[in-house]
Amino acid sequence: MSPQESSALTTQLAAPALRAPASAGALPPQSDNLGNVAPWLAAQHPATPLPPTSGAPATPAPDVRDVAPLATSGAESPKTTQWVIETEAGDMVPLLGSDFTVGRQPKATSDSVPLALNDTTRTLSKTHARLRYDATRSTWTVEDLASTNGVVTLIDDVEQPVAPHVATPFQEYLSFGMLRCRVIYL
């Protein structure tokens, strides 16, 4: 290989990766990577099934809400699982741990990891809430850290405000201010 070819190859490898434009068949931002539209956006953005590939019959994508978390013992944390928090804008952030401080620019504590969320609603406090995973019970709890716009959980289609500084279990859906999210296992 000549020095010019080697230099050209090095330049190609060092170039930043490009992302396909949104018009190139990417899923809309209001859906997860399986094509499921977030329930609160379903009326505004109905999901369209992807066409079958290579003549194979179309099969519906599995519903991520039907996927059960792995059984865990008390000593394990969700580091070995694939828990994510998904915002209504379609952002999916992995939850690699069991204790998080959520906000626009949250400050870590000795026990929690900061988890900054992209807030298109502009209602998320700098340090808004705390999310914790209890492996012995396989449940998530949320605690409002005296935020300006509060935390709300959605259980059985009923919105329930979370009292400040009270760890409150939730099933899947919650709102930090007006930023709607869900915690799911993929």
TIRO-2110 file (N, C-alpha, C; in Angstrom, 1 decimal):
// TIRO-2110
0.9, -1.2, 0.0, N, 1, A
0.0, 0.0, 0.0, CA, 1, A
0.9, 1.2, 0.0, C, 1, A
0.6, 2.1, -0.9, N, 2, A
1.4, 3.3, -1.0, CA, 2, A
1.1, 4.3, 0.2, C, 2, A
2.0, 5.2, 0.4, N, 3, A
1.8, 6.2, 1.5, CA, 3, A
0.5, 7.0, 1.3, C, 3, A
0.2, 7.3, 0.0, N, 4, A
-1.0, 8.1, -0.3, CA, 4, A
-2.2, 7.3, 0.0, C, 4, A
-2.2, 6.0, -0.3, N, 5, A
-3.4, 5.1, -0.1, CA, 5, A
-3.6, 5.0, 1.4, C, 5, A
-2.4, 4.8, 2.1, N, 6, A
-2.5, 4.6, 3.6, CA, 6, A
-3.1, 5.9, 4.2, C, 6, A
-2.6, 7.1, 3.8, N, 7, A
-3.1, 8.3, 4.3, CA, 7, A
-4.6, 8.5, 4.0, C, 7, A
-5.1, 8.1, 2.8, N, 8, A
-6.5, 8.2, 2.5, CA, 8, A
-7.3, 7.3, 3.3, C, 8, A
-6.8, 6.1, 3.6, N, 9, A
-7.6, 5.1, 4.4, CA, 9, A
-7.7, 5.6, 5.8, C, 9, A
-6.6, 6.2, 6.4, N, 10, A
-6.6, 6.7, 7.7, CA, 10, A
-7.6, 7.9, 7.8, C, 10, A
-7.7, 8.7, 6.8, N, 11, A
-8.6, 9.8, 6.8, CA, 11, A
-10.0, 9.3, 6.8, C, 11, A
-10.3, 8.3, 6.0, N, 12, A
-11.7, 7.7, 5.9, CA, 12, A
-12.1, 7.1, 7.3, C, 12, A
-11.1, 6.4, 7.9, N, 13, A
-11.4, 5.8, 9.2, CA, 13, A
-11.6, 6.8, 10.3, C, 13, A
-10.9, 7.9, 10.2, N, 14, A
-11.0, 8.9, 11.3, CA, 14, A
-12.2, 9.8, 11.1, C, 14, A
-12.9, 9.8, 9.9, N, 15, A
-14.0, 10.7, 9.6, CA, 15, A
-15.2, 10.3, 10.6, C, 15, A
-15.9, 11.3, 11.0, N, 16, A
-17.1, 11.0, 11.9, CA, 16, A
-18.1, 10.2, 11.2, C, 16, A
-18.8, 9.3, 11.9, N, 17, A
-19.9, 8.6, 11.3, CA, 17, A
-21.1, 9.5, 11.0, C, 17, A
-21.7, 9.3, 9.9, N, 18, A
-22.9, 10.1, 9.5, CA, 18, A
-24.2, 9.4, 9.8, C, 18, A
-25.2, 10.1, 10.2, N, 19, A
-26.5, 9.5, 10.5, CA, 19, A
-27.4, 9.6, 9.3, C, 19, A
-28.2, 8.6, 9.0, N, 20, A
-29.1, 8.7, 7.9, CA, 20, A
-30.1, 9.8, 8.2, C, 20, A
-30.5, 10.6, 7.2, N, 21, A
-31.5, 11.6, 7.4, CA, 21, A
-32.9, 11.0, 7.8, C, 21, A
-33.7, 11.8, 8.5, N, 22, A
-34.9, 11.3, 9.0, CA, 22, A
-35.8, 10.8, 7.9, C, 22, A
-35.7, 11.4, 6.7, N, 23, A
-36.5, 11.0, 5.6, CA, 23, A
-36.1, 9.7, 5.0, C, 23, A
-35.0, 9.0, 5.5, N, 24, A
-34.5, 7.8, 4.9, CA, 24, A
-35.2, 6.6, 5.5, C, 24, A
-36.4, 6.7, 5.9, N, 25, A
-37.1, 5.5, 6.4, CA, 25, A
-36.9, 5.3, 7.9, C, 25, A
-36.4, 6.3, 8.6, N, 26, A
-36.2, 6.2, 10.1, CA, 26, A
-37.6, 6.2, 10.8, C, 26, A
-37.7, 5.6, 12.0, N, 27, A
-38.9, 5.6, 12.7, CA, 27, A
-39.2, 7.1, 13.2, C, 27, A
-40.5, 7.5, 13.3, N, 28, A
-40.7, 8.8, 13.8, CA, 28, A
-40.2, 8.9, 15.3, C, 28, A
-39.9, 10.1, 15.7, N, 29, A
-39.3, 10.2, 17.1, CA, 29, A
-40.2, 9.8, 18.2, C, 29, A
-41.5, 9.7, 17.9, N, 30, A
-42.5, 9.4, 18.9, CA, 30, A
-42.7, 7.9, 19.1, C, 30, A
-41.8, 7.0, 18.5, N, 31, A
-41.9, 5.6, 18.6, CA, 31, A
-40.6, 5.0, 19.2, C, 31, A
-40.8, 3.8, 19.7, N, 32, A
-39.6, 3.1, 20.2, CA, 32, A
-38.9, 2.4, 19.0, C, 32, A
-37.8, 1.7, 19.3, N, 33, A
-37.1, 1.0, 18.2, CA, 33, A
-37.9, -0.2, 17.6, C, 33, A
-39.0, -0.5, 18.1, N, 34, A
-39.8, -1.6, 17.6, CA, 34, A
-41.0, -1.1, 16.8, C, 34, A
-41.1, 0.2, 16.6, N, 35, A
-42.2, 0.8, 15.9, CA, 35, A
-43.4, 1.1, 16.7, C, 35, A
-43.4, 0.9, 18.0, N, 36, A
-44.6, 1.1, 18.8, CA, 36, A
-44.6, 2.6, 19.2, C, 36, A
-45.7, 3.2, 19.0, N, 37, A
-45.9, 4.6, 19.3, CA, 37, A
-46.3, 4.7, 20.8, C, 37, A
-45.7, 5.7, 21.5, N, 38, A
-46.0, 5.9, 22.9, CA, 38, A
-47.5, 6.1, 23.0, C, 38, A
-48.1, 5.5, 24.0, N, 39, A
-49.6, 5.5, 24.1, CA, 39, A
-50.2, 6.9, 24.2, C, 39, A
-49.5, 7.9, 24.8, N, 40, A
-50.0, 9.2, 24.9, CA, 40, A
-50.0, 10.0, 23.6, C, 40, A
-49.2, 9.4, 22.6, N, 41, A
-49.1, 10.1, 21.3, CA, 41, A
-49.8, 9.3, 20.2, C, 41, A
-50.4, 8.2, 20.6, N, 42, A
-51.0, 7.3, 19.6, CA, 42, A
-52.1, 8.0, 18.8, C, 42, A
-52.9, 8.8, 19.4, N, 43, A
-54.0, 9.5, 18.7, CA, 43, A
-53.4, 10.5, 17.7, C, 43, A
-52.3, 11.2, 18.1, N, 44, A
-51.7, 12.2, 17.2, CA, 44, A
-50.8, 11.6, 16.2, C, 44, A
-50.1, 10.5, 16.5, N, 45, A
-49.1, 9.9, 15.6, CA, 45, A
-49.4, 8.4, 15.5, C, 45, A
-50.4, 8.0, 14.7, N, 46, A
-50.6, 6.5, 14.6, CA, 46, A
-49.4, 5.8, 14.0, C, 46, A
-49.1, 4.6, 14.5, N, 47, A
-48.0, 3.8, 14.0, CA, 47, A
-48.4, 3.3, 12.7, C, 47, A
-47.4, 3.2, 11.8, N, 48, A
-47.6, 2.6, 10.5, CA, 48, A
-46.7, 1.4, 10.4, C, 48, A
-47.3, 0.2, 10.1, N, 49, A
-46.4, -1.0, 10.1, CA, 49, A
-45.4, -0.9, 9.0, C, 49, A
-44.2, -1.5, 9.2, N, 50, A
-43.2, -1.5, 8.2, CA, 50, A
-43.5, -2.6, 7.2, C, 50, A
-43.2, -2.4, 5.9, N, 51, A
-43.5, -3.4, 4.9, CA, 51, A
-42.6, -4.6, 5.1, C, 51, A
-43.2, -5.8, 4.8, N, 52, A
-42.4, -7.0, 5.0, CA, 52, A
-41.1, -7.0, 4.1, C, 52, A
-40.1, -7.7, 4.5, N, 53, A
-38.9, -7.7, 3.8, CA, 53, A
-38.8, -9.1, 3.0, C, 53, A
-38.2, -9.0, 1.8, N, 54, A
-38.0, -10.2, 1.0, CA, 54, A
-39.2, -11.1, 0.8, C, 54, A
-40.4, -10.6, 0.7, N, 55, A
-41.6, -11.3, 0.4, CA, 55, A
-42.1, -12.1, 1.6, C, 55, A
-41.5, -12.0, 2.8, N, 56, A
-41.9, -12.8, 4.0, CA, 56, A
-43.2, -12.1, 4.5, C, 56, A
-44.1, -13.0, 5.0, N, 57, A
-45.4, -12.4, 5.6, CA, 57, A
-45.1, -11.4, 6.7, C, 57, A
-45.9, -10.4, 6.8, N, 58, A
-45.7, -9.4, 7.9, CA, 58, A
-46.1, -10.0, 9.2, C, 58, A
-45.3, -9.8, 10.2, N, 59, A
-45.7, -10.2, 11.6, CA, 59, A
-45.6, -9.0, 12.5, C, 59, A
-46.6, -8.9, 13.4, N, 60, A
-46.6, -7.7, 14.2, CA, 60, A
-45.4, -7.7, 15.1, C, 60, A
-44.9, -6.5, 15.4, N, 61, A
-43.8, -6.3, 16.4, CA, 61, A
-44.3, -6.6, 17.8, C, 61, A
-43.5, -7.3, 18.6, N, 62, A
-43.9, -7.5, 20.0, CA, 62, A
-44.1, -6.2, 20.7, C, 62, A
-45.1, -6.3, 21.6, N, 63, A
-45.3, -5.1, 22.4, CA, 63, A
-44.4, -5.1, 23.6, C, 63, A
-43.5, -4.0, 23.8, N, 64, A
-42.5, -4.0, 24.8, CA, 64, A
-43.1, -4.1, 26.2, C, 64, A
-44.4, -3.7, 26.3, N, 65, A
-45.0, -3.8, 27.6, CA, 65, A
-45.3, -5.2, 28.1, C, 65, A
-45.3, -6.2, 27.1, N, 66, A
-45.5, -7.6, 27.4, CA, 66, A
-44.2, -8.3, 27.9, C, 66, A
-43.1, -7.6, 27.8, N, 67, A
-41.8, -8.2, 28.1, CA, 67, A
-41.6, -8.1, 29.6, C, 67, A
-41.4, -9.2, 30.3, N, 68, A
-41.2, -9.2, 31.8, CA, 68, A
-39.8, -9.0, 32.1, C, 68, A
-39.5, -8.3, 33.2, N, 69, A
-38.1, -8.2, 33.6, CA, 69, A
-37.6, -9.6, 34.0, C, 69, A
-36.2, -9.7, 34.0, N, 70, A
-35.6, -11.0, 34.4, CA, 70, A
-35.8, -11.1, 36.0, C, 70, A
-35.9, -12.3, 36.5, N, 71, A
-36.0, -12.4, 37.9, CA, 71, A
-34.6, -12.1, 38.5, C, 71, A
-34.6, -11.3, 39.5, N, 72, A
-33.3, -10.9, 40.1, CA, 72, A
-33.3, -11.2, 41.6, C, 72, A
-32.2, -11.5, 42.1, N, 73, A
-32.0, -11.7, 43.6, CA, 73, A
-31.7, -10.3, 44.2, C, 73, A
-31.8, -10.3, 45.5, N, 74, A
-31.6, -9.0, 46.2, CA, 74, A
-30.2, -8.4, 46.0, C, 74, A
-29.2, -9.2, 45.7, N, 75, A
-27.9, -8.7, 45.5, CA, 75, A
-27.6, -8.1, 44.1, C, 75, A
-28.5, -8.4, 43.2, N, 76, A
-28.3, -7.9, 41.8, CA, 76, A
-28.9, -6.5, 41.6, C, 76, A
-28.4, -5.8, 40.7, N, 77, A
-29.0, -4.5, 40.3, CA, 77, A
-29.4, -4.6, 38.8, C, 77, A
-30.1, -3.6, 38.3, N, 78, A
-30.5, -3.6, 36.9, CA, 78, A
-29.3, -3.4, 36.0, C, 78, A
-28.1, -3.4, 36.4, N, 79, A
-26.9, -3.2, 35.6, CA, 79, A
-26.9, -4.4, 34.5, C, 79, A
-27.4, -5.5, 34.9, N, 80, A
-27.4, -6.7, 34.0, CA, 80, A
-28.7, -6.7, 33.1, C, 80, A
-29.6, -5.8, 33.3, N, 81, A
-30.8, -5.8, 32.5, CA, 81, A
-30.8, -4.7, 31.5, C, 81, A
-31.8, -4.5, 30.7, N, 82, A
-31.9, -3.5, 29.8, CA, 82, A
-33.1, -2.6, 30.1, C, 82, A
-33.1, -2.0, 31.2, N, 83, A
-34.1, -1.0, 31.6, CA, 83, A
-33.7, 0.3, 30.9, C, 83, A
-34.7, 1.0, 30.4, N, 84, A
-34.5, 2.3, 29.7, CA, 84, A
-35.6, 3.2, 30.2, C, 84, A
-35.4, 4.5, 30.2, N, 85, A
-36.4, 5.5, 30.3, CA, 85, A
-36.6, 6.2, 29.0, C, 85, A
-37.9, 6.2, 28.5, N, 86, A
-38.2, 6.8, 27.2, CA, 86, A
-39.0, 8.0, 27.4, C, 86, A
-38.6, 9.1, 26.8, N, 87, A
-39.4, 10.3, 26.8, CA, 87, A
-40.4, 10.3, 25.7, C, 87, A
-41.4, 11.2, 25.8, N, 88, A
-42.4, 11.3, 24.7, CA, 88, A
-41.8, 11.8, 23.4, C, 88, A
-40.6, 12.4, 23.5, N, 89, A
-39.9, 12.8, 22.2, CA, 89, A
-39.2, 11.7, 21.6, C, 89, A
-39.2, 10.5, 22.2, N, 90, A
-38.6, 9.3, 21.6, CA, 90, A
-37.2, 9.1, 22.1, C, 90, A
-36.6, 9.9, 23.0, N, 91, A
-35.3, 9.7, 23.5, CA, 91, A
-35.4, 8.4, 24.5, C, 91, A
-34.4, 7.5, 24.3, N, 92, A
-34.3, 6.4, 25.1, CA, 92, A
-33.0, 6.4, 25.8, C, 92, A
-33.0, 6.4, 27.2, N, 93, A
-31.8, 6.5, 28.0, CA, 93, A
-31.7, 5.2, 28.8, C, 93, A
-30.6, 4.5, 28.6, N, 94, A
-30.4, 3.2, 29.4, CA, 94, A
-30.3, 3.6, 30.9, C, 94, A
-30.9, 2.7, 31.7, N, 95, A
-30.8, 2.9, 33.2, CA, 95, A
-29.8, 1.8, 33.7, C, 95, A
-28.5, 2.2, 33.7, N, 96, A
-27.5, 1.2, 34.1, CA, 96, A
-27.1, 1.4, 35.6, C, 96, A
-28.0, 1.0, 36.4, N, 97, A
-27.8, 1.2, 37.9, CA, 97, A
-29.1, 1.0, 38.6, C, 97, A
-29.2, 1.5, 39.8, N, 98, A
-30.4, 1.3, 40.5, CA, 98, A
-30.9, 2.5, 41.3, C, 98, A
-30.1, 3.6, 41.2, N, 99, A
-30.4, 4.9, 41.9, CA, 99, A
-30.0, 6.1, 41.1, C, 99, A
-31.0, 6.9, 40.7, N, 100, A
-30.7, 8.0, 39.8, CA, 100, A
-31.4, 9.3, 40.3, C, 100, A
-30.7, 10.4, 40.1, N, 101, A
-31.2, 11.7, 40.3, CA, 101, A
-31.5, 12.3, 38.9, C, 101, A
-32.8, 12.6, 38.7, N, 102, A
-33.3, 13.0, 37.3, CA, 102, A
-33.5, 14.5, 37.3, C, 102, A
-33.1, 15.2, 36.2, N, 103, A
-33.4, 16.6, 36.0, CA, 103, A
-32.7, 17.1, 34.8, C, 103, A
-32.8, 18.4, 34.6, N, 104, A
-32.1, 19.0, 33.4, CA, 104, A
-30.6, 18.9, 33.6, C, 104, A
-30.1, 19.3, 34.8, N, 105, A
-28.7, 19.2, 35.1, CA, 105, A
-28.6, 18.7, 36.6, C, 105, A
-28.9, 17.5, 36.8, N, 106, A
-29.0, 17.0, 38.2, CA, 106, A
-27.6, 16.8, 38.8, C, 106, A
-27.6, 17.0, 40.1, N, 107, A
-26.3, 16.8, 40.8, CA, 107, A
-26.3, 15.4, 41.5, C, 107, A
-25.2, 14.7, 41.3, N, 108, A
-25.1, 13.4, 41.9, CA, 108, A
-25.0, 13.5, 43.4, C, 108, A
-25.5, 12.5, 44.1, N, 109, A
-25.3, 12.3, 45.5, CA, 109, A
-24.4, 11.2, 45.7, C, 109, A
-24.1, 10.9, 46.9, N, 110, A
-23.2, 9.7, 47.2, CA, 110, A
-23.8, 8.4, 46.8, C, 110, A
-25.1, 8.3, 46.7, N, 111, A
-25.8, 7.1, 46.4, CA, 111, A
-26.3, 7.1, 45.0, C, 111, A
-26.6, 8.2, 44.3, N, 112, A
-27.3, 8.2, 43.1, CA, 112, A
-26.4, 8.7, 41.9, C, 112, A
-26.8, 8.3, 40.7, N, 113, A
-26.1, 8.7, 39.5, CA, 113, A
-27.0, 9.8, 38.8, C, 113, A
-26.4, 10.9, 38.4, N, 114, A
-27.2, 12.0, 37.7, CA, 114, A
-27.7, 11.5, 36.4, C, 114, A
-28.9, 11.7, 36.0, N, 115, A
-29.6, 11.3, 34.8, CA, 115, A
-30.2, 12.6, 34.2, C, 115, A
-29.5, 13.2, 33.2, N, 116, A
-30.1, 14.4, 32.6, CA, 116, A
-31.0, 14.0, 31.4, C, 116, A
-32.2, 14.6, 31.4, N, 117, A
-33.1, 14.3, 30.3, CA, 117, A
-33.3, 15.5, 29.5, C, 117, A
-33.5, 15.3, 28.2, N, 118, A
-33.8, 16.4, 27.3, CA, 118, A
-35.2, 16.8, 27.4, C, 118, A
-35.5, 18.0, 27.9, N, 119, A
-36.8, 18.4, 28.3, CA, 119, A
-37.4, 19.4, 27.2, C, 119, A
-38.1, 18.9, 26.3, N, 120, A
-38.7, 19.8, 25.3, CA, 120, A
-39.9, 20.7, 25.9, C, 120, A
-40.4, 20.2, 27.0, N, 121, A
-41.5, 21.0, 27.6, CA, 121, A
-41.1, 22.1, 28.5, C, 121, A
-39.8, 22.1, 28.8, N, 122, A
-39.2, 23.2, 29.7, CA, 122, A
-39.9, 23.3, 31.1, C, 122, A
-40.3, 22.1, 31.6, N, 123, A
-40.9, 22.1, 32.9, CA, 123, A
-40.1, 21.2, 33.9, C, 123, A
-39.0, 20.7, 33.5, N, 124, A
-38.2, 19.8, 34.3, CA, 124, A
-37.2, 20.7, 35.2, C, 124, A
-37.2, 20.5, 36.4, N, 125, A
-36.3, 21.2, 37.3, CA, 125, A
-34.9, 20.8, 37.1, C, 125, A
-33.9, 21.6, 37.6, N, 126, A
-32.5, 21.2, 37.5, CA, 126, A
-32.3, 19.9, 38.1, C, 126, A
-32.7, 19.7, 39.4, N, 127, A
-32.7, 18.4, 40.1, CA, 127, A
-34.2, 18.2, 40.5, C, 127, A
-34.9, 17.3, 39.7, N, 128, A
-36.3, 17.2, 39.8, CA, 128, A
-36.8, 16.0, 40.7, C, 128, A
-36.2, 14.8, 40.4, N, 129, A
-36.7, 13.6, 41.1, CA, 129, A
-35.6, 12.6, 41.3, C, 129, A
-36.0, 11.6, 42.0, N, 130, A
-35.0, 10.4, 42.2, CA, 130, A
-35.8, 9.1, 41.8, C, 130, A
-35.1, 8.3, 41.0, N, 131, A
-35.6, 7.0, 40.6, CA, 131, A
-34.8, 6.0, 41.3, C, 131, A
-35.5, 5.0, 41.9, N, 132, A
-34.7, 3.9, 42.5, CA, 132, A
-35.3, 2.5, 42.1, C, 132, A
-34.5, 1.6, 41.9, N, 133, A
-34.9, 0.2, 41.6, CA, 133, A
-34.7, -0.7, 42.8, C, 133, A
-35.7, -1.4, 43.2, N, 134, A
-35.6, -2.3, 44.3, CA, 134, A
-35.6, -3.7, 43.8, C, 134, A
-34.4, -4.3, 43.7, N, 135, A
-34.3, -5.6, 43.0, CA, 135, A
-35.0, -6.7, 43.8, C, 135, A
-35.1, -6.6, 45.1, N, 136, A
-35.8, -7.6, 45.9, CA, 136, A
-37.3, -7.7, 45.6, C, 136, A
-37.9, -6.5, 45.2, N, 137, A
-39.3, -6.5, 44.9, CA, 137, A
-39.6, -6.3, 43.4, C, 137, A
-38.5, -6.1, 42.6, N, 138, A
-38.6, -5.9, 41.2, CA, 138, A
-39.5, -4.7, 40.9, C, 138, A
-39.3, -3.6, 41.6, N, 139, A
-40.1, -2.4, 41.4, CA, 139, A
-39.3, -1.2, 41.4, C, 139, A
-39.8, -0.2, 40.7, N, 140, A
-39.2, 1.1, 40.6, CA, 140, A
-40.0, 2.1, 41.5, C, 140, A
-39.3, 3.0, 42.1, N, 141, A
-40.0, 4.1, 42.9, CA, 141, A
-39.5, 5.4, 42.4, C, 141, A
-40.3, 6.4, 42.5, N, 142, A
-39.9, 7.8, 42.2, CA, 142, A
-40.2, 8.7, 43.4, C, 142, A
-39.3, 9.6, 43.6, N, 143, A
-39.4, 10.6, 44.7, CA, 143, A
-39.3, 12.0, 44.2, C, 143, A
-40.3, 12.8, 44.4, N, 144, A
-40.2, 14.2, 44.0, CA, 144, A
-39.2, 14.9, 44.9, C, 144, A
-38.2, 15.6, 44.4, N, 145, A
-37.2, 16.3, 45.2, CA, 145, A
-37.6, 17.8, 45.4, C, 145, A
-38.9, 18.0, 45.7, N, 146, A
-39.4, 19.4, 45.9, CA, 146, A
-39.2, 20.2, 44.6, C, 146, A
-39.6, 19.5, 43.5, N, 147, A
-39.5, 20.2, 42.2, CA, 147, A
-40.5, 21.3, 42.0, C, 147, A
-40.3, 22.2, 41.1, N, 148, A
-41.3, 23.2, 40.9, CA, 148, A
-42.6, 22.7, 40.3, C, 148, A
-42.5, 21.8, 39.3, N, 149, A
-43.7, 21.3, 38.6, CA, 149, A
-44.2, 19.9, 39.0, C, 149, A
-43.6, 19.3, 39.9, N, 150, A
-44.1, 18.0, 40.5, CA, 150, A
-43.8, 16.8, 39.6, C, 150, A
-44.2, 15.7, 40.2, N, 151, A
-44.1, 14.4, 39.6, CA, 151, A
-45.5, 13.7, 39.6, C, 151, A
-45.9, 13.1, 38.6, N, 152, A
-47.2, 12.4, 38.5, CA, 152, A
-46.9, 11.0, 38.0, C, 152, A
-47.6, 10.0, 38.6, N, 153, A
-47.5, 8.6, 38.1, CA, 153, A
-48.9, 8.3, 37.4, C, 153, A
-48.9, 7.4, 36.5, N, 154, A
-50.1, 7.0, 35.8, CA, 154, A
-50.3, 5.5, 36.1, C, 154, A
-51.3, 5.2, 37.0, N, 155, A
-51.6, 3.8, 37.3, CA, 155, A
-53.0, 3.6, 37.0, C, 155, A
-53.2, 2.5, 36.2, N, 156, A
-54.6, 2.2, 35.7, CA, 156, A
-55.3, 3.4, 35.1, C, 156, A
-54.6, 4.1, 34.3, N, 157, A
-55.1, 5.3, 33.6, CA, 157, A
-55.6, 6.4, 34.5, C, 157, A
-55.1, 6.4, 35.8, N, 158, A
-55.4, 7.5, 36.7, CA, 158, A
-54.1, 8.2, 37.1, C, 158, A
-54.0, 9.5, 36.9, N, 159, A
-52.9, 10.3, 37.3, CA, 159, A
-52.9, 10.5, 38.8, C, 159, A
-51.7, 10.2, 39.4, N, 160, A
-51.6, 10.3, 40.8, CA, 160, A
-50.4, 11.2, 41.1, C, 160, A
-50.5, 12.4, 41.7, N, 161, A
-49.4, 13.2, 42.1, CA, 161, A
-48.5, 12.5, 43.2, C, 161, A
-47.2, 12.7, 43.1, N, 162, A
-46.3, 12.2, 44.1, CA, 162, A
-46.0, 13.2, 45.1, C, 162, A
-46.1, 12.9, 46.3, N, 163, A
-45.8, 13.9, 47.4, CA, 163, A
-44.3, 14.1, 47.5, C, 163, A
-43.9, 15.3, 47.7, N, 164, A
-42.5, 15.6, 47.9, CA, 164, A
-41.8, 14.7, 48.9, C, 164, A
-40.6, 14.2, 48.6, N, 165, A
-39.8, 13.4, 49.5, CA, 165, A
-40.4, 12.1, 50.0, C, 165, A
-41.3, 11.5, 49.2, N, 166, A
-41.9, 10.3, 49.5, CA, 166, A
-41.6, 9.3, 48.3, C, 166, A
-40.9, 8.2, 48.6, N, 167, A
-40.7, 7.2, 47.5, CA, 167, A
-42.0, 6.5, 47.2, C, 167, A
-42.4, 6.7, 46.0, N, 168, A
-43.7, 6.2, 45.5, CA, 168, A
-43.5, 5.1, 44.4, C, 168, A
-44.0, 3.9, 44.6, N, 169, A
-43.9, 2.9, 43.5, CA, 169, A
-44.7, 3.3, 42.3, C, 169, A
-44.2, 3.0, 41.1, N, 170, A
-45.0, 3.2, 39.9, CA, 170, A
-44.8, 2.0, 39.0, C, 170, A
-45.7, 1.9, 38.0, N, 171, A
-45.7, 0.7, 37.1, CA, 171, A
-44.9, 1.0, 35.9, C, 171, A
-45.2, 2.0, 35.1, N, 172, A
-44.5, 2.2, 33.9, CA, 172, A
-44.4, 3.7, 33.5, C, 172, A
-45.5, 4.4, 33.6, N, 173, A
-45.6, 5.8, 33.1, CA, 173, A
-45.5, 6.8, 34.3, C, 173, A
-44.8, 7.9, 34.0, N, 174, A
-44.7, 9.0, 34.9, CA, 174, A
-44.4, 10.3, 34.2, C, 174, A
-44.7, 11.4, 34.8, N, 175, A
-44.4, 12.7, 34.2, CA, 175, A
-43.6, 13.5, 35.2, C, 175, A
-42.5, 14.1, 34.7, N, 176, A
-41.7, 15.1, 35.5, CA, 176, A
-42.2, 16.4, 35.0, C, 176, A
-43.0, 17.2, 35.7, N, 177, A
-43.6, 18.4, 35.2, CA, 177, A
-44.5, 17.9, 34.1, C, 177, A
-44.3, 18.5, 32.9, N, 178, A
-45.1, 18.1, 31.7, CA, 178, A
-44.4, 17.1, 30.8, C, 178, A
-43.2, 16.7, 31.2, N, 179, A
-42.4, 15.7, 30.4, CA, 179, A
-42.8, 14.3, 30.7, C, 179, A
-43.5, 13.7, 29.8, N, 180, A
-44.1, 12.4, 30.0, CA, 180, A
-43.0, 11.3, 29.6, C, 180, A
-42.9, 10.3, 30.5, N, 181, A
-41.9, 9.3, 30.3, CA, 181, A
-42.5, 7.9, 30.7, C, 181, A
-41.7, 6.9, 30.3, N, 182, A
-42.0, 5.6, 30.8, CA, 182, A
-40.7, 4.8, 31.0, C, 182, A
-40.7, 4.0, 32.0, N, 183, A
-39.6, 3.1, 32.3, CA, 183, A
-40.0, 1.7, 31.8, C, 183, A
-39.2, 1.2, 30.9, N, 184, A
-39.5, -0.1, 30.3, CA, 184, A
-38.3, -1.0, 30.3, C, 184, A
-38.6, -2.3, 30.2, N, 185, A
-37.5, -3.3, 30.1, CA, 185, A
-37.5, -3.8, 28.6, C, 185, A
-36.4, -3.7, 28.0, N, 186, A
-36.3, -4.2, 26.6, CA, 186, A
-35.6, -5.5, 26.5, C, 186, A
END
